[in-house]
Every structure is written in C-alpha cells, then in structure tokens.
Amino acid sequence: MILPIVAYGDPVLKKKAVEIDKDYPKLEELIANMYETMYGAFGVGLAAPQIGLAIRMFLVDTEPFAEDESFSKEEAAQLKSFKKTFINPIILEEEGDEWAFNEGCLSIPDVREDVFRQPNIKIQYQDEDFNTHVEEYDGLIARVIQHEYDHIEGVLFTDKLSSFKKRLLKGKLLNISKGKIRVDYRMRFPAMSRKR
C-alpha cells in the first residue's frame, strides 16, 4: 500500500526517532509499504519519519543511480544491486574530505541543493530479522545512507545549508508546508491537516 509522504514543516520530521524491537506491530507489512511508497515516488531512500512514524528505520535502494553515465562500470554495478533495510542504525564513524552532491528529498519536493558530506561511513544496524551488522560504505551509497540517517535524527538536508541559502528557500519551503505544490505522489501537508 502506498502511504502519504509527510511534507516539510511537519513536526515528525524534526523529532529524534526511537528504537524499535522485533515485536513492533506489523513490521513486515510496514517495510513492504515503505518500499512500495518509495518506488511510487521514484525515491532512492525513505525513512520512517517521512511516513509519519518517529522510529529508527529507513530503507535504501540506489538502483536508479546506476543509469547515470558518470559512474564507472564497477560503481554502477554496486549502485544497481544495493537495496537494504536499516533498523536501529547508528553511524559509528564518518571520515574523509567532505564533497558536495546535489541532494533532494521526497518530503521537500522540487528543492535540490548541494550538500557537503564526508565520503566514508561505518554503520551498525539491524536487518529485518534483527540480526546486527557493522558495515562500511563510501561514495554515493554512503551519502544516501547519511541523508536517510539524518531523518531519524530529526535533521533535513535543508538544515545543512548556509543561512543565505535558507533565506532564499524560505518562501518555497513555506509553500510546500501549505501544500502549494504539484507532486505526482501522495503527500500529507502539515498546514492543511490543521485546518480540518
């Protein structure tokens, strides 16, 4: 089932999410719905807060990036096959010289900006069976993980922009929160739900 994606301005996007355990209600169904929602919106990642749940879980599927011709064959193959669910993740290390990449977010449609992040991460997380893993990632896969991880920490990519950039985007972000935007996927707008 495709769930509505929560728009910029909703308080859930600013909350630090809580850990869950294997008794979390209908977890398997929730994960399936989140993948369906992400694919329906042509996303490469989706965090639980983006569907209104302040829990520490996100999923990533970088396959759409594999079509980009700027990547080597090895990178493209890696991006094509990377699909993972992260439950209760903790980024243990971030290393390397920061690099810029133009990021967007399903909760902030039509806004894309360069964000600086470190290229290498070490992350601990649980999979769908609650087995614990510690893995290292770099490049674009690391970046997508960092972006989704920020969501469960209550951080949006726009929070990482300069105050000048934020001022330029203020009107656009306000319009998104009011639902004054055209999107081709289901969304829930904070300013509109208050009126009812």
C-alpha positions in Angstrom: 0.0 0.0 0.0 1.3 3.4 -0.9 1.5 5.7 2.1 1.3 9.5 2.0 4.8 11.1 2.4 4.9 13.8 5.1 5.8 17.2 3.8 8.3 19.7 5.1 7.0 21.6 8.2 5.5 18.5 9.9 6.9 18.2 13.5 7.6 14.5 13.0 10.4 15.4 10.6 12.2 17.3 13.4 11.9 14.6 16.0 14.7 12.3 17.1 13.3 8.8 16.3 13.1 6.0 18.8 14.4 2.4 18.6 12.1 -0.5 17.9 12.2 -4.2 18.6 11.0 -7.3 16.7 7.6 -7.0 18.4 6.9 -3.7 16.6 3.3 -4.2 15.2 3.0 -5.3 11.6 6.7 -4.5 10.9 6.9 -6.8 7.8 3.9 -5.1 6.3 5.2 -1.6 7.2 8.5 -2.3 5.4 6.7 -3.6 2.3 4.5 -0.5 2.3 7.6 1.7 2.7 9.3 0.1 -0.3 6.1 0.5 -2.4 5.8 4.1 -1.3 9.5 4.9 -2.1 9.2 3.3 -5.6 5.9 5.0 -6.2 7.6 8.4 -5.6 10.8 7.4 -7.6 12.9 7.8 -4.5 16.2 6.1 -3.6 15.6 6.2 0.2 12.8 6.6 2.6 12.9 7.0 6.4 10.0 6.1 8.7 9.6 9.8 9.9 8.7 10.6 6.2 5.6 8.5 6.6 4.8 10.0 10.0 6.5 7.4 12.2 9.2 8.6 14.6 11.0 5.2 14.6 14.6 4.4 13.8 14.2 2.7 10.5 14.9 3.6 6.8 15.4 1.8 3.6 17.7 2.5 0.6 17.7 1.3 -3.0 20.3 3.0 -5.1 19.4 1.3 -8.4 18.1 4.4 -10.2 21.6 6.0 -9.9 23.1 3.1 -11.8 21.7 4.6 -15.0 23.9 7.7 -14.6 26.7 7.5 -17.1 29.1 9.5 -15.0 29.8 6.4 -12.9 32.3 3.7 -13.7 31.0 0.2 -14.6 32.0 -1.0 -11.1 30.2 1.9 -9.3 27.1 1.4 -11.5 27.0 -2.4 -10.7 27.4 -1.6 -7.0 24.6 1.0 -7.1 22.3 -1.3 -9.2 22.4 -4.1 -6.6 22.3 -2.0 -3.3 19.0 -2.5 -1.6 18.8 -2.6 2.2 16.6 -2.0 5.2 18.3 -0.4 8.2 16.7 -0.8 11.6 18.0 1.0 14.8 21.1 2.2 12.9 24.0 4.0 14.5 26.7 5.7 12.4 29.9 4.8 14.2 32.3 6.8 12.0 32.3 9.4 9.2 35.6 10.0 7.6 37.3 11.7 4.6 37.2 15.1 2.9 33.7 16.5 2.5 32.3 16.5 -1.0 29.3 18.2 -2.5 26.4 16.5 -4.2 23.1 17.8 -5.3 20.5 16.3 -2.9 16.7 16.3 -2.9 14.1 14.8 -0.6 10.7 13.3 -1.1 9.4 15.4 1.8 10.7 18.6 0.2 9.7 18.3 -3.5 11.2 20.5 -6.2 14.1 21.6 -3.9 17.6 20.4 -4.8 20.8 21.8 -3.3 24.4 20.9 -2.9 25.1 19.3 0.4 28.6 18.6 1.8 29.2 15.2 3.5 32.1 13.0 4.3 32.6 10.1 1.9 33.2 7.2 4.2 31.0 5.8 6.9 30.9 2.8 9.3 27.4 1.9 10.4 25.9 -0.6 12.8 22.3 -1.6 12.2 19.8 -4.5 12.4 18.2 -6.1 9.4 14.6 -7.2 9.0 15.3 -10.3 11.2 17.0 -8.2 13.9 20.5 -9.6 13.2 23.1 -6.9 13.9 25.6 -5.9 11.3 28.6 -3.5 11.2 29.4 -2.3 7.6 31.4 0.3 5.8 30.3 2.3 2.8 31.6 5.1 0.7 30.7 7.4 -2.1 27.0 7.7 -3.2 25.8 4.8 -1.2 27.3 6.3 2.0 25.6 9.6 1.1 22.1 8.1 0.6 22.5 6.4 4.0 23.7 9.6 5.7 20.7 11.5 4.2 18.2 8.9 5.5 20.1 8.6 8.8 19.6 12.4 9.3 15.9 11.9 9.0 15.8 9.6 12.1 17.9 12.2 13.9 15.3 14.9 13.1 17.6 16.6 10.5 16.7 17.6 7.0 19.2 18.3 4.2 18.0 21.9 4.2 19.3 22.3 7.8 22.8 21.8 6.4 22.6 24.7 4.0 24.1 28.2 4.6 21.8 30.8 6.2 21.9 32.7 2.9 20.6 29.6 1.0 18.0 29.0 3.7 16.7 32.6 3.3 16.4 32.1 -0.5 14.4 28.9 0.0 12.1 30.2 2.8 9.1 31.0 0.6 9.4 27.8 -1.3 9.6 25.7 1.9 6.6 27.6 3.3 4.6 26.8 0.2 5.5 23.1 0.4 4.2 23.0 4.0 1.0 24.6 2.9 0.6 22.1 0.0 1.0 24.8 -2.6 3.0 22.5 -4.8 2.3 19.9 -7.5 3.6 16.4 -6.8 2.9 13.2 -8.6 2.8 11.1 -5.4 0.7 11.1 -2.3 1.7 13.7 0.3 0.4 14.9 3.7 0.8 18.6 4.3 1.1 19.9 7.9 -0.6 23.3 7.3 -3.6 21.6 5.5 -4.2 18.9 8.2 -4.5 21.6 10.9 -7.5 23.3 9.2 -9.8 20.2 9.4 
